[in-house]
Amino acid sequence: MATPRLLLIDEPSFGPVPLLVRRIFEVIKEIHEKGNTVLLVEQNARLSLKIADRGYVLGTGEIVVAGSAQDLQSNEMVQMAYLGVKSRTRER
């Protein structure tokens, strides 16, 4: 294979033991840091957003939220739905 510039990965955390999942994400990050574009489809939002530049949240086949990884990590809907963070607002 020549020198690829794009890597497409679908659900790399599905199946492997947690220790191996961490290593897989380290390798993905290293590949990206070498200048390659990585398109990662992954349900583990916490790990994905740690290594991503941008993210897209899909709901029934449509993008419902998009932005930088940092913006998505601080988005309350993303935190509640995908990162296990409880709402900051309280019912009155």
C-alpha positions as CSV (number, residue, x, y, z in Angstrom):
1,M,0.0,0.0,0.0
2,A,1.2,3.5,-0.7
3,T,1.2,6.2,1.9
4,P,-2.5,6.7,2.8
5,R,-3.7,10.1,3.9
6,L,-7.1,9.0,5.1
7,L,-8.0,6.3,7.6
8,L,-11.6,5.2,8.1
9,I,-12.4,3.3,11.3
10,D,-15.7,1.9,12.4
11,E,-16.2,1.1,16.1
12,P,-12.7,0.2,17.1
13,S,-13.8,-0.2,20.8
14,F,-16.4,-2.8,20.0
15,G,-15.2,-6.1,21.4
16,P,-11.6,-5.7,22.6
17,V,-10.8,-5.7,26.3
18,P,-10.5,-2.2,27.9
19,L,-6.7,-2.2,28.0
20,L,-6.5,-3.0,24.3
21,V,-9.1,-0.2,23.6
22,R,-6.9,2.4,25.2
23,R,-4.0,1.2,23.1
24,I,-6.1,1.3,19.9
25,F,-7.0,4.9,20.6
26,E,-3.4,5.8,21.3
27,V,-2.4,4.4,17.9
28,I,-5.3,6.3,16.2
29,K,-4.0,9.5,17.9
30,E,-0.5,8.8,16.7
31,I,-1.6,8.2,13.2
32,H,-3.5,11.6,13.2
33,E,-0.5,13.4,14.7
34,K,1.6,12.2,11.8
35,G,-0.6,14.3,9.5
36,N,-3.2,11.7,8.4
37,T,-6.9,12.4,8.4
38,V,-8.9,9.9,10.5
39,L,-12.6,9.5,10.2
40,L,-13.7,7.6,13.3
41,V,-17.2,6.2,13.8
42,E,-17.5,5.4,17.5
43,Q,-20.1,5.1,20.2
44,N,-17.6,5.7,23.0
45,A,-17.9,9.5,23.0
46,R,-15.7,10.0,26.0
47,L,-12.6,8.4,24.4
48,S,-13.4,9.7,20.9
49,L,-13.7,13.3,22.0
50,K,-10.4,13.1,23.8
51,I,-8.5,12.5,20.5
52,A,-10.8,14.3,18.0
53,D,-10.5,17.7,16.5
54,R,-14.2,17.8,15.5
55,G,-17.3,15.7,16.2
56,Y,-20.7,15.0,14.8
57,V,-23.6,13.5,16.9
58,L,-26.1,11.6,14.8
59,G,-29.7,11.0,15.7
60,T,-31.9,8.8,13.4
61,G,-29.4,9.3,10.5
62,E,-29.1,13.1,10.8
63,I,-26.5,15.4,12.4
64,V,-28.1,16.8,15.5
65,V,-25.0,18.5,17.0
66,A,-21.6,19.3,15.4
67,G,-18.6,21.3,16.5
68,S,-15.1,21.1,17.9
69,A,-14.4,18.2,20.3
70,Q,-13.9,20.8,23.0
71,D,-17.3,22.4,22.3
72,L,-19.0,19.0,22.2
73,Q,-17.4,18.0,25.6
74,S,-18.9,21.1,27.1
75,N,-22.3,20.8,25.4
76,E,-24.9,20.0,28.1
77,M,-27.0,17.7,25.8
78,V,-23.9,15.7,24.8
79,Q,-22.7,15.5,28.4
80,M,-26.1,14.1,29.6
81,A,-26.7,11.8,26.6
82,Y,-23.3,10.5,25.9
83,L,-20.8,11.4,28.7
84,G,-22.8,10.4,31.7
85,V,-22.9,13.9,33.2
86,K,-26.0,15.0,35.1
87,S,-27.8,18.2,34.2
88,R,-26.4,21.4,35.7
89,T,-29.9,22.9,35.9
90,R,-32.2,21.9,38.7
91,E,-35.9,21.6,38.7
92,R,-37.6,24.3,40.7
